[in-house]
Amino acid sequence: MSFYSSLQILKHKEFRYFVFARFFLTLAIQMQMSTINLQIYYEYSKEEIVLGLIGITEALPFIVTSFFSGYLADIINRKKILLVGCIALLMGSLFLLGFSSSLFHWIQGFGMYALFFVVFVFGIIRSFLAVTMAPFMSQIISRELYTQSATWNSTAWHVGSILGPVVAGLLYGYHHSFHADWCYAITCLLFICALFCFSIIKSKPVPVKIKGESFLESMSVGVKFVFNNKLVLSALSLDLFAVLFGGAVMLIPAFTDKILHLGPEAYGLLRTAPAIGAVIMAFYLAANEPAKYAGKSLLFGVASFGLFTILFALSTNYWIAFIMLLLTGAFDNISVVVRQSILQLSTPDDMRGRVAAVNSIFIGSSNEIGAFESGVAARIMGLIPSIVFGGVMTILVVLGVHKLNPELKNLDLEKLE
């Protein structure tokens, strides 16, 4: 398939608006979380463990809520969940704007704990968005376009991830007297844009629910599906442990400060390097779908992610560190596209929300738990050894999954269609 041919999916009006909504939402979320990280690290505490606590503060409510949100995504209108989620995020961003600009004087005394509270609430909201996004996308496009849609969905996410930390880092670093005000004002506008794009897409039918099925019975179906499907479980496990141990991204503020001896303005570009690599890889995958050799690509991608994480830890030059992070993002995106394709092709529509919930707990929360693990490891081992440890563990996980499921390397997505 040529790159031009892969663009044809964007002629689909509703999918195009979905991609724009995905981009605006990701850009806003990345800006918001990057600003919170910078505020807490530079204004309240320069301890790596605090960066880890930010991650766990978001992950715990995300995990607890995900099963319920996945259940709802299979029994009520998915578009409504996305719209309500965008409105909730907008309200949170308005709160942060008021906090940062000192409009809410009574909150100022809570300091960084007010920011942690927003992160906690954000984890709940994100659990609903995470389990609804992919199932809703699957209702927009036809089955034969699933792999292409996964690539463009990933591209939209990564482009937003590129711009978010860069804009947040530049505003925070160069306009220190009113940095966060501008960041949060921009995120408010971006959430409104995402809300508008989602509103244009027509509502889709609610999947048929089995009558008399209780909440616990309904959720157990999704869990059993994942754990009884060796292919799905292997793909999720690879990404879970890669993200869990390779959470170097959350330590970038400390790495920039203590290893590279640079300020917050240098953080933005370094933080966004993995996403730049992911977008470059996404354009390659758009023209060269990893269908026939999906299994080998998945294993190679995760192993390479671990290798370049190690090389990043050993970097003392800013641009070498940037390139190593860029390569981690490029190879990580291979596993993202393959995993999303496996889930879309293997999951019945009436189970997509619940399976997405399990996927979110495996992958979505592992980013934040990985951040906590990285923060604790950095406190115990030191900054550089903790990142090296994460990369080594990622490679060992690849070897372990390959040992337990040797058939994975022969995965051909075309045979799943």
C-alpha positions in Angstrom: 0.0 0.0 0.0 1.3 3.5 -0.9 1.2 6.4 1.5 -1.3 8.1 -0.8 -3.6 5.1 -0.6 -3.5 5.2 3.2 -4.8 8.8 3.0 -8.0 7.7 1.5 -9.5 6.8 4.9 -9.4 10.5 5.8 -12.0 11.1 3.1 -14.4 9.5 5.5 -16.0 12.6 7.1 -16.8 11.2 10.5 -13.4 9.5 10.9 -11.7 12.8 9.9 -13.6 14.6 12.7 -12.7 11.8 15.1 -9.0 12.2 14.2 -9.3 16.0 14.8 -11.0 15.5 18.1 -8.4 12.9 19.1 -5.7 15.4 18.3 -7.2 18.4 20.1 -8.0 16.2 23.2 -4.5 14.8 23.3 -2.8 18.2 22.8 -4.9 19.7 25.6 -4.2 16.8 28.0 -0.5 16.7 27.3 -0.2 20.5 27.8 -2.2 20.3 31.0 -0.2 17.3 32.5 3.1 18.8 31.4 2.3 22.1 33.1 1.3 20.3 36.3 4.5 18.3 36.3 6.6 21.5 35.8 4.7 23.4 38.4 5.1 20.7 41.0 8.7 19.9 40.2 10.0 23.5 39.9 7.8 25.4 42.3 7.2 22.9 45.1 9.7 20.0 45.1 12.7 19.0 43.0 12.4 15.3 44.1 12.1 12.5 41.5 9.7 10.7 43.9 7.2 13.5 43.6 7.0 13.0 39.8 6.3 9.4 40.5 3.5 10.3 43.0 1.8 12.4 40.2 1.6 9.2 38.2 0.2 7.0 40.9 -2.3 9.7 41.9 -3.8 9.5 38.4 -3.4 5.7 38.0 -5.3 4.5 41.2 -8.6 6.2 40.4 -8.2 5.2 36.7 -7.9 1.5 37.6 -10.7 1.5 40.1 -13.1 3.3 37.7 -12.1 1.5 34.5 -14.2 -1.6 35.0 -17.4 0.5 35.6 -16.6 2.8 32.8 -16.0 -0.1 30.4 -19.3 -1.6 31.5 -21.1 1.7 30.7 -19.4 2.0 27.3 -21.2 -1.2 26.3 -24.7 -0.3 27.4 -25.1 3.5 26.8 -24.4 5.9 24.0 -20.6 6.1 23.5 -20.8 9.6 21.9 -22.5 11.0 25.1 -19.7 9.6 27.2 -17.1 11.4 25.1 -19.0 14.6 25.2 -19.5 14.5 28.9 -15.8 13.6 29.4 -14.7 16.6 27.3 -16.9 18.9 29.4 -15.5 17.5 32.6 -12.0 18.1 31.4 -12.9 21.6 30.4 -14.2 22.3 33.9 -11.0 21.0 35.4 -8.9 23.2 33.1 -10.9 26.2 34.1 -10.3 25.3 37.8 -6.5 25.1 37.1 -6.7 28.5 35.3 -8.3 30.0 38.4 -5.8 28.4 40.7 -2.8 29.5 38.7 -4.0 33.1 38.2 -4.8 33.4 41.9 -8.5 34.0 41.2 -9.3 31.3 43.8 -7.4 32.8 46.7 -8.8 30.3 49.2 -7.2 27.4 47.3 -3.7 28.9 47.2 -2.9 27.7 50.6 -3.3 24.1 49.5 -0.3 24.5 47.2 0.6 21.4 45.2 -2.1 19.4 46.9 -4.6 21.3 44.8 -2.8 20.2 41.7 -2.7 16.6 43.0 -6.5 16.7 43.5 -7.0 17.7 39.9 -4.8 14.9 38.8 -6.9 12.5 40.9 -10.1 13.6 39.3 -8.5 13.6 35.9 -7.7 9.9 36.4 -11.4 9.2 36.8 -12.4 11.2 33.7 -9.7 9.6 31.6 -10.9 6.1 32.5 -14.2 6.9 30.7 -12.5 8.4 27.7 -10.0 5.6 27.4 -12.5 2.8 27.3 -14.9 4.6 24.9 -12.5 6.1 22.3 -11.5 2.9 20.4 -14.9 1.2 20.5 -16.5 4.4 19.2 -13.9 4.6 16.4 -14.7 1.0 15.5 -18.3 2.0 14.9 -17.3 4.8 12.6 -15.2 2.8 10.0 -15.6 -0.6 8.4 -13.6 -3.7 9.5 -11.2 -3.8 6.6 -10.0 -0.3 7.5 -9.2 -1.2 11.2 -5.4 -1.3 10.8 -5.3 2.0 8.8 -7.6 3.6 11.4 -5.3 2.4 14.2 -2.3 4.0 12.4 -4.0 7.4 12.0 -5.5 7.3 15.5 -2.0 6.7 16.8 -0.7 9.5 14.6 -3.2 12.0 15.9 -2.3 11.0 19.5 1.4 11.3 18.9 1.2 14.7 17.1 -0.7 16.0 20.0 1.8 14.5 22.4 4.6 16.3 20.4 3.1 19.8 20.6 1.7 19.6 24.1 4.9 19.4 26.1 6.7 21.7 23.7 4.2 24.5 24.1 3.9 23.9 27.9 7.7 23.9 28.3 8.2 27.1 26.2 5.5 29.0 28.0 6.6 27.9 31.4 10.3 28.4 30.7 10.2 31.8 28.9 7.3 33.5 30.6 7.8 32.5 34.2 5.6 35.3 35.6 2.4 34.1 33.9 3.4 30.7 32.5 0.6 28.4 33.7 -2.1 31.0 33.1 -1.5 30.8 29.4 -1.1 27.1 29.3 -4.4 26.5 31.0 -6.2 29.1 29.0 -5.1 27.3 25.8 -6.1 23.9 27.1 -9.6 25.3 27.7 -9.9 26.3 24.0 -8.5 23.0 22.9 -11.1 21.0 25.0 -13.8 23.2 23.4 -12.5 22.3 19.9 -12.5 18.5 20.8 -16.1 18.9 22.1 -17.1 20.5 18.8 -15.6 17.8 16.6 -17.2 15.0 18.6 -20.6 16.7 18.5 -20.5 16.7 14.7 -20.2 12.8 14.5 -23.6 11.1 14.5 -24.5 8.9 17.5 -24.0 5.2 16.9 -26.3 2.3 18.0 -25.9 1.0 21.5 -24.6 -2.6 21.4 -27.2 -5.2 22.3 -26.9 -6.2 26.0 -27.6 -9.7 27.2 -30.8 -9.5 29.3 -30.5 -10.3 33.0 -26.7 -10.0 33.0 -25.5 -8.3 36.2 -22.6 -5.8 36.3 -20.2 -8.3 37.8 -21.2 -11.0 35.2 -20.9 -8.5 32.4 -17.4 -7.4 33.5 -16.2 -10.9 34.0 -17.0 -11.7 30.4 -14.5 -9.0 29.3 -11.8 -10.2 31.7 -12.3 -13.8 30.7 -12.1 -12.9 27.0 -8.7 -11.3 27.4 -7.2 -14.0 29.6 -8.6 -16.8 27.5 -7.2 -15.2 24.3 -3.5 -16.0 24.3 -2.8 -13.6 21.4 -4.5 -10.6 23.0 -3.0 -11.4 26.4 0.5 -11.6 25.0 0.2 -8.3 23.1 -1.2 -6.6 26.2 1.5 -8.1 28.5 4.3 -6.9 26.2 3.0 -3.3 26.3 2.2 -3.4 30.0 5.7 -4.3 31.2 7.4 -2.2 28.5 5.6 0.9 29.7 5.8 -0.2 33.4 9.6 -0.5 33.4 10.4 1.9 30.6 8.8 4.9 32.2 11.8 7.2 31.7 9.6 9.9 30.2 8.3 10.9 33.6 11.8 11.5 34.8 12.7 13.9 32.0 12.3 17.0 34.2 14.8 15.6 36.7 17.1 14.3 33.9 17.1 17.7 32.2 17.9 19.5 35.5 20.4 17.1 37.1 22.1 15.4 34.2 22.0 17.9 31.4 21.9 20.9 33.7 19.3 22.8 31.6 16.1 24.6 32.5 12.4 24.0 31.9 12.5 25.5 28.4 14.7 22.5 27.4 12.2 20.1 28.9 9.5 20.6 26.2 11.5 19.4 23.2 13.1 16.5 25.1 9.7 15.4 26.5 8.2 15.4 23.1 11.1 13.4 21.4 9.3 10.0 21.8 6.2 11.4 20.1 8.2 12.8 17.2 9.7 9.4 16.7 6.3 7.8 16.9 4.9 10.1 14.2 7.8 9.4 11.9 7.2 5.7 12.4 3.4 6.2 11.9 3.9 7.7 8.4 6.1 4.7 7.6 3.5 2.3 8.9 0.8 4.1 6.9 2.5 3.0 3.7 3.8 -0.3 5.0 1.2 -1.9 7.2 2.7 -4.3 9.7 0.1 -7.0 8.9 1.9 -10.0 7.5 4.9 -9.7 9.9 3.0 -8.2 12.8 4.3 -10.7 15.4 7.9 -10.2 14.5 7.4 -6.5 14.3 5.8 -6.4 17.8 8.6 -8.3 19.5 11.3 -6.3 17.7 9.6 -3.0 18.4 9.3 -3.6 22.2 12.9 -4.9 22.5 14.3 -1.9 20.6 12.3 0.4 22.9 14.1 -1.2 25.8 17.5 -0.9 24.1 17.2 2.8 23.3 15.8 3.5 26.8 19.2 2.2 28.1 21.1 4.3 25.7 19.1 7.4 26.7 20.1 6.9 30.3 23.8 6.8 29.3 23.5 10.1 27.3 25.2 13.2 28.6 24.6 15.3 25.5 21.2 17.0 25.0 20.9 16.1 21.3 22.1 12.5 21.8 19.5 12.1 24.5 16.9 13.6 22.2 17.7 11.1 19.4 17.6 8.1 21.8 14.2 9.2 23.1 13.0 9.7 19.5 14.0 6.2 18.7 12.1 4.8 21.8 9.0 6.5 20.5 9.5 5.2 17.0 9.8 1.6 18.0 7.1 1.8 20.7 4.6 3.0 18.1 5.0 -0.4 16.2 3.6 -2.2 19.2 0.8 0.4 19.7 -0.4 -0.1 16.1 -0.2 -3.9 16.2 -1.9 -4.1 19.6 -4.8 -1.8 18.6 -5.2 -3.8 15.4 -5.3 -7.1 17.4 -8.0 -5.7 19.8 -10.1 -4.3 17.0 -10.0 -7.4 14.9 -10.5 -9.9 17.7 -13.2 -8.2 19.8 -17.0 -8.4 19.2 -18.6 -5.0 19.1 -20.8 -5.7 22.2 -17.7 -6.4 24.2 -15.4 -3.6 23.0 -16.0 -1.3 26.0 -15.2 -4.1 28.6 -12.2 -5.3 26.7 -11.1 -1.7 26.3 -11.4 -1.4 30.1 -9.0 -4.3 30.6 -6.7 -2.9 27.9 -6.8 0.5 29.7 -5.9 -1.1 33.0 -3.0 -3.0 31.3 -1.7 -0.1 29.2 -3.3 3.2 30.2 -2.6 3.0 33.9 0.8 1.4 33.4 2.1 4.8 32.2 1.3 6.3 35.5 2.3 3.2 37.6 5.5 3.1 35.5 6.1 6.7 36.5 5.7 5.8 40.1 8.0 2.8 39.7 10.6 5.1 38.0 10.3 7.7 40.7 10.8 5.1 43.5 13.6 3.3 41.6 15.4 6.7 41.0 15.1 7.4 44.8 16.6 4.0 45.6 19.1 3.4 42.8 19.8 6.8 41.5 18.4 8.5 38.4 20.6 6.9 35.7 20.7 3.3 37.1 16.9 3.3 37.5 16.4 4.1 33.8 19.0 1.5 32.7 17.1 -1.0 35.0 13.9 -0.2 33.2 15.3 -0.8 29.8 16.9 -4.1 30.8 13.7 -5.4 32.3 11.8 -4.5 29.1 14.1 -6.6 27.0 13.8 -9.5 29.5 10.0 -9.2 29.3 10.2 -9.6 25.5 12.3 -12.7 25.9 9.9 -14.1 28.5 6.8 -13.5 26.3 8.5 -15.1 23.3 9.3 -18.1 25.5 5.8 -18.5 26.8 4.1 -17.9 23.4 6.5 -18.7 20.6 3.6 -18.6 18.1 3.3 -14.8 18.6 6.2 -14.2 16.2 4.2 -15.8 13.4 1.2 -13.5 13.8 -0.3 -12.3 10.5 -3.1 -9.7 11.0 -4.5 -10.5 7.6 -5.5 -14.0 8.9 -7.5 -12.3 11.7 -9.7 -10.3 9.3 
